[in-house]
């Protein structure tokens, strides 16, 4: 009996480790993170978006300068459209796990919803490499001192902020999204588009 319990304990531990490895590799609940995202195909799907959203798609995976002033100006340009802002960093494990969800959902919904990244407290070179290896169909603002991030949420990594069409914060999601479905559900719940 004791030996059977030990064996069950080992099997349970192995199962937990396998699930953790699958989730960490991006295979646990959404898009395959293994570099399979095709930015060119995503941009083709997004063709015909309204001008303010098309301007975001034209800057896909770019790390934009300008700090909080440039970020706020962009949000003003996006008034009339719901906006999803994702605070991330290249060194952040949970950010890396959820990035494929943003790739997919931003491609699916980017003609109606604006997506903007904020790369906070990060090394610009490492962030640029991360974006090259994990492209998204929207730009991110370089925020090495967390000036932008602290202006909307003094929280950990990652953080996703939902801004309604009038430019008001509708919801702040702290932590990693577990699936594309969860991210999409929050867009439906808080931005009703």
Secondary structure, 3 states (H helix, E strand, C coil): CHHHHHHHHHHHHHHHHHHHHHHHCCCCCCCCCCCCCCHHHHHHHCCCCCHHHHHHHHCCCCEECCHHHHHHHHHHHCCCCEEEEEEECCCCHHHHHHHHHHHHHHHHHCCCEEEEEEEECCCHHHHHHHHHHCCCCCCEEEECCCHHHHHHCCCCCCEEEEECCCCCEEEEEECCCCCHHHHHHHHHHHHCC
